[in-house]
Amino acid sequence: MAKLDQDHAPVLEALARFRGMRVVPFDVPGHKRGKGNPELTAFLGEQCMSVDVNSMKPLDNLCHPISVIREGEELAADAFGAAHAFFMVGGTTSAVQSMVLSVCKRGDKLILPRNVHRSVINALILCGAIPVYVNPETDQRLGISLGMCLRNVEQAVRENPDAKAILVNNPTYYGVCSNLRAIVELAHRNNMYCLADEAHGTHFYFGEDLPLSAMAAGADLSSVSMHKSGGSLTQSSFLLAGPGINADYVRQVINLTQTTSGSYLLLSSLDVSRKSLALHGKEIFRYVCRLADYGRREINAIGDYYAFSRELCNGDSIYDFDITKLSVNTLQIGLAGIEVYDILRDEYDIQTEFGDLGNLLAYISVGDRQRDVERLVSALAEIRRRFRRSVGPDMLRQEYISPQVATAPQEAFYAEKESLPLAESMGHICSEFVMCYPPGIPILAPGERITPDILDYIRYAKEKGCSMTGPEDMDIERLNVVKGDGGDGFVVQ
């Protein structure tokens, strides 16, 4: 099949034509091209408000695309090397949920690492599928969870030959990649689908000397967060499908949860960003890789900090590493990553992506400049000089705690529940989420037992200032647990 003309943005071009038509709006949205909300128009701009419009014949319909949106999706599929692509305007959360719901139903098994984004477990709650967790190994020095060891995935497949699919993070938030090609081949040999959460892997499709992308590895479905490293507006994403997937059915699944009022601001941003990456992606990500590498070298030269990269690769649980990720371990300066994160923001006006108990992530993209990285390096050097303290025995290092799964997420989430103080919840089955956001990987998920280690982690993370989310109690002083479970069967590991 001949390559399509990527120097083309059909949704953007249709909006430009529409603006020239001077159509009188007797439809929604009610701001009527901005005239009904002058304060918002002054803030966002007339050009932006004039294309915040409803679906209509010249602009196609996201739920049933037959013209410009369909053409945009075909161009995206071509650019990403997929059989099909779907515009998603509910973030990669929506793409991940649609991906899981497309292959799993109630009672089906899904093999996956436990260090997944909450959107994956949300999908299990929605469809009633049962997780088979492959607990990732942990780097003891860095305290971070890694990729899935191939032997552990093979064991999960042997023990669960009826599983419908294997899900892989490609990469993790920190940049760690599993042996994706081998996992895809393992899945297909056993008549399973392979799904990839590529929320942080858009650039794999367009850069050079980067880890393997899911579509290139032969995966069946992939959720790609264009707004992270691809340059589109926040909340815009792609769901990619391989040739073995019924795209018409996937569209039906998407339409179960995705809005019927798709934002043309988001759709056009996906369209033009795809065009940019298809035409200039190699150049863009060559620049990003150089900038991230410069930042690593300079940060490591400060002392005590450790900005890690491909030297961690071991051919298995760290099969490859995303070198655009500027991940920095902070423990040797005696500060948790979240403490450095807060100091950077509050005292240096530098906003990094996230900090956890031991690490900091600075997200590098084409929008950054060397002087920005230099400012970050300078601030980190000054923080070491001003705030460095001895590494105390009370510092938690472990970002990941292996869960004790007691029941399926859907069963626990919808079970009759009771609210208990944190201290009294130990041994019970949790019926809600607890997580630091970002990255949004649950510390506790519905259906998991509440252990002493987990409670220690929650208390420590709160003390250090992590942004804790998930529970009904916003202060996270209490947790909802499955009523009547009584903590039976609790074993401290």
Residue pairs with C-beta under 8 A, 6 or more apart in sequence:
3 78
4 74
4 75
4 78
6 75
6 78
6 79
6 274
6 275
6 278
6 279
7 275
7 279
8 75
8 275
9 72
9 268
9 271
9 272
9 274
9 275
10 68
10 69
10 71
10 72
10 75
10 271
11 59
11 60
11 68
11 69
11 72
11 264
11 267
11 268
11 270
11 271
12 268
12 271
12 272
13 68
14 58
14 59
14 60
14 67
14 68
15 51
15 53
15 59
15 264
15 268
17 58
18 51
18 53
18 58
18 59
19 50
19 51
21 58
25 32
25 33
25 53
27 54
27 56
28 54
28 261
29 52
29 53
29 54
30 36
31 37
31 40
31 41
31 49
31 52
33 49
33 50
33 52
33 53
34 40
34 41
34 44
34 46
34 49
34 50
34 52
35 41
37 49
40 49
41 49
48 265
51 264
51 265
51 268
52 263
52 264
52 265
53 59
53 264
54 261
55 61
55 62
55 261
55 262
59 68
59 69
59 264
60 66
60 67
60 68
60 69
60 70
61 69
62 69
62 87
62 89
62 258
62 259
62 260
62 262
62 267
63 255
63 258
63 260
63 262
65 73
65 87
69 87
69 267
72 87
72 267
72 270
72 271
72 274
73 84
73 85
73 86
73 87
74 85
75 271
75 274
75 275
75 278
76 82
76 85
76 87
76 238
76 270
76 274
77 83
77 84
77 85
77 240
79 205
79 206
79 274
79 277
79 278
80 205
80 213
80 215
80 224
80 238
80 240
81 205
81 213
81 215
81 216
82 215
82 222
82 240
82 241
82 242
83 241
83 242
83 243
83 245
83 247
84 240
84 241
84 245
84 247
84 250
85 238
85 239
85 240
85 241
86 95
86 98
86 238
86 239
86 240
86 241
86 250
86 251
86 254
87 236
87 238
87 262
87 267
87 270
88 94
88 95
88 98
88 223
88 236
88 237
88 238
88 239
88 254
88 258
89 235
89 236
89 237
89 258
89 259
89 262
89 263
89 266
89 267
90 235
90 237
90 257
90 258
90 259
91 225
91 227
91 234
91 235
91 236
91 237
92 119
92 197
92 199
92 223
92 224
92 225
92 237
93 117
93 119
93 122
94 237
94 254
94 257
94 258
95 223
95 224
95 225
95 237
95 238
95 239
96 117
96 119
96 120
96 123
96 197
96 199
96 223
97 119
97 122
97 123
97 126
97 257
98 239
98 250
98 253
98 254
98 256
98 257
98 258
99 123
99 195
99 221
99 222
99 223
99 239
100 110
100 120
100 123
100 124
100 127
100 129
100 165
100 167
100 195
101 123
101 126
101 127
101 253
101 256
101 257
102 221
102 245
102 249
102 250
102 253
103 164
103 165
103 193
103 195
103 220
103 221
104 110
104 123
104 124
104 127
104 129
104 164
104 165
105 127
105 128
105 129
106 127
106 128
106 129
106 410
107 128
107 129
107 130
108 127
108 129
108 130
108 163
108 164
109 129
109 130
109 131
109 132
109 160
109 162
109 163
109 164
110 124
110 129
110 130
110 131
110 132
110 163
110 164
110 165
110 166
110 167
111 132
111 134
111 153
111 156
111 157
111 160
111 163
111 165
111 166
111 167
111 192
112 120
112 131
112 132
112 133
112 134
112 166
112 167
112 168
113 133
113 134
113 135
113 136
113 145
113 147
113 148
113 167
113 168
113 169
113 178
114 133
114 134
114 135
114 136
114 145
114 400
114 402
114 403
115 136
115 145
115 169
115 172
115 400
115 441
116 167
116 169
116 197
116 441
117 197
117 199
117 439
117 440
117 441
118 433
118 435
118 440
118 441
118 442
118 445
118 470
119 440
120 167
120 197
121 131
121 409
121 433
121 442
121 445
121 446
123 129
124 130
124 131
124 408
124 409
124 410
125 409
125 410
125 413
125 414
125 446
126 257
126 410
127 410
128 408
128 410
129 164
129 408
129 410
130 408
131 405
131 408
131 409
132 156
132 159
132 160
132 163
133 403
133 405
134 148
134 149
134 152
134 153
134 156
135 152
135 402
136 145
136 146
136 147
136 148
136 149
136 317
136 400
137 145
137 146
137 149
137 317
138 144
138 145
138 146
138 398
138 399
138 400
139 146
139 312
139 318
140 397
141 306
141 329
142 306
142 308
142 329
142 358
142 359
143 329
143 331
143 357
143 358
143 359
143 396
143 397
143 398
143 399
144 172
144 174
144 176
144 358
144 359
144 399
144 400
145 172
145 399
145 400
145 441
146 172
146 176
146 317
146 318
147 168
147 169
147 171
147 172
147 176
147 177
147 178
147 179
147 316
147 317
147 318
147 319
148 168
148 178
148 183
148 317
149 316
149 317
150 178
150 179
150 182
150 183
150 186
150 316
151 316
153 166
153 183
153 186
154 186
156 163
156 166
157 163
157 166
157 186
157 187
157 190
157 192
161 190
163 192
164 192
164 193
165 187
165 192
165 193
165 194
165 195
165 220
166 183
166 186
166 187
166 192
166 193
166 194
166 195
167 194
167 195
167 196
167 197
168 178
168 180
168 183
168 194
168 195
168 196
168 197
168 214
168 219
169 176
169 178
169 196
169 197
170 177
170 178
170 180
170 196
170 197
170 198
170 201
170 204
170 211
170 213
170 214
170 222
171 177
171 200
171 201
171 211
171 320
171 321
171 322
171 325
172 200
173 200
173 354
173 361
173 438
173 439
173 441
174 325
174 327
174 359
174 361
175 200
175 321
175 322
175 323
175 324
175 325
175 327
176 312
176 317
176 318
176 321
176 322
177 211
177 212
177 318
177 319
177 320
177 321
177 322
178 317
178 319
179 315
179 316
179 319
180 196
180 211
180 212
180 214
180 217
180 219
180 319
181 212
181 217
181 218
183 194
184 194
184 217
184 218
184 219
185 218
187 193
187 194
188 194
188 218
193 220
193 221
193 244
193 245
194 214
194 217
194 218
194 219
194 220
195 219
195 220
195 221
195 222
196 214
196 217
196 219
196 221
196 222
196 223
197 222
197 223
198 204
198 213
198 214
198 222
198 223
198 224
198 225
199 223
199 224
199 225
199 228
199 237
200 225
200 228
200 229
200 322
200 325
201 211
201 213
201 214
201 224
201 229
201 322
202 224
202 225
202 226
202 228
202 229
202 230
202 277
203 210
203 229
203 230
203 281
203 285
203 288
203 322
203 324
204 210
204 211
204 212
204 213
204 214
204 322
205 213
205 215
205 216
205 224
205 277
205 281
206 277
206 278
206 281
206 282
206 284
206 285
207 281
207 282
207 284
207 285
207 286
207 288
207 289
207 324
208 282
208 285
208 286
209 289
209 323
210 285
210 289
210 322
210 323
210 324
211 319
211 320
211 321
211 322
212 320
213 222
214 222
214 240
215 222
215 240
215 242
218 242
219 242
220 241
220 242
220 244
220 245
221 239
221 240
221 241
221 242
221 245
221 250
222 239
222 240
223 237
223 238
223 239
223 240
224 230
224 237
224 238
224 239
224 240
225 237
226 232
226 236
226 237
226 238
226 269
226 270
226 273
226 274
227 233
227 234
227 235
227 236
227 237
227 269
228 363
229 288
229 324
229 363
229 365
230 273
230 274
230 277
231 273
231 276
231 277
231 365
231 366
231 367
232 266
232 269
232 270
232 272
232 273
233 265
233 266
233 269
235 263
235 266
236 266
236 267
236 269
236 270
236 273
237 270
238 270
238 274
239 250
239 254
241 247
241 250
276 284
277 284
284 366
285 324
285 366
287 366
288 324
288 364
288 365
288 366
288 368
289 323
289 324
291 364
291 368
291 370
291 373
292 323
292 324
292 325
292 326
292 364
293 309
293 323
294 370
294 373
295 307
295 326
295 362
295 364
295 373
295 376
295 377
296 307
296 308
296 309
296 326
298 373
298 374
298 377
299 305
299 307
299 326
299 328
299 377
299 380
300 306
300 307
302 377
302 380
302 381
302 384
303 384
304 332
304 333
304 384
304 388
305 328
305 329
305 330
305 332
305 333
305 380
305 384
306 328
306 329
306 332
307 326
307 327
307 328
307 329
308 321
308 327
308 328
308 329
309 321
309 323
310 320
310 321
310 323
312 318
312 321
313 319
313 320
313 321
324 364
324 365
325 361
325 363
325 364
326 361
326 362
326 363
326 364
327 359
327 360
327 361
328 337
328 359
328 360
328 361
328 362
328 380
329 337
329 358
329 359
330 336
330 337
330 339
330 340
330 355
330 358
330 359
330 360
331 358
331 391
331 395
331 397
332 391
333 340
333 383
333 384
333 387
333 388
333 389
334 387
334 388
334 389
334 390
334 391
334 392
334 395
335 343
335 383
335 387
335 388
335 389
336 355
336 356
336 357
336 358
336 395
336 396
336 464
337 354
337 355
337 356
337 357
337 358
337 359
337 360
338 355
338 356
338 357
338 436
338 461
338 464
338 465
338 466
339 355
339 387
339 464
339 465
340 355
340 360
340 380
340 383
341 352
341 354
341 355
341 360
342 355
342 465
343 383
343 387
344 350
344 351
344 352
344 360
344 376
344 379
344 380
344 383
345 351
345 352
348 375
348 379
348 382
348 383
350 375
350 376
350 379
352 360
352 361
352 362
352 363
352 376
353 361
353 362
353 363
353 438
354 360
354 361
354 436
354 438
354 439
355 361
355 466
356 399
356 436
356 439
356 466
357 395
357 396
357 397
357 398
357 399
357 460
357 461
357 464
357 466
358 396
358 397
358 399
359 399
362 376
364 373
396 456
396 457
396 460
398 457
401 443
401 451
401 453
401 454
401 457
402 493
403 444
403 445
403 448
403 449
404 448
404 449
404 451
404 491
404 493
405 447
405 448
405 449
406 412
406 429
406 447
406 448
406 449
406 485
406 489
407 429
407 447
407 482
408 447
409 445
409 446
409 447
410 446
411 447
412 429
412 430
412 431
412 446
412 447
412 448
412 482
413 431
413 432
413 446
413 447
415 431
415 482
415 483
416 482
416 483
416 484
417 431
417 480
417 481
417 482
417 483
418 480
418 481
418 483
419 472
419 473
419 478
419 479
419 480
419 481
420 428
420 478
420 479
420 480
420 481
421 477
421 478
422 455
422 458
422 459
422 476
422 477
422 478
422 479
423 455
425 450
425 455
425 478
425 479
425 481
426 450
426 451
426 452
426 455
426 487
426 490
427 449
427 450
427 451
427 487
427 490
428 449
428 450
428 479
428 481
428 482
428 485
428 486
428 487
429 447
429 448
429 449
429 450
429 481
429 482
429 485
430 444
430 445
430 446
430 447
430 448
430 449
430 450
430 479
430 480
430 481
430 482
431 446
431 447
431 480
431 481
431 482
432 444
432 446
432 470
432 471
432 472
432 479
432 480
433 442
433 444
433 445
433 446
433 469
433 470
433 471
434 442
434 443
434 444
434 458
434 468
434 470
434 471
434 476
434 479
435 441
435 442
435 443
435 444
435 468
435 469
435 470
436 443
436 461
436 466
436 467
436 468
436 469
437 467
437 468
437 469
438 467
442 470
443 454
443 457
443 458
443 461
444 450
444 454
444 458
444 470
444 479
449 490
450 479
450 481
451 490
451 492
451 493
452 492
458 468
458 476
461 468
462 468
462 476
468 476
471 478
471 479
471 480
472 480
473 479
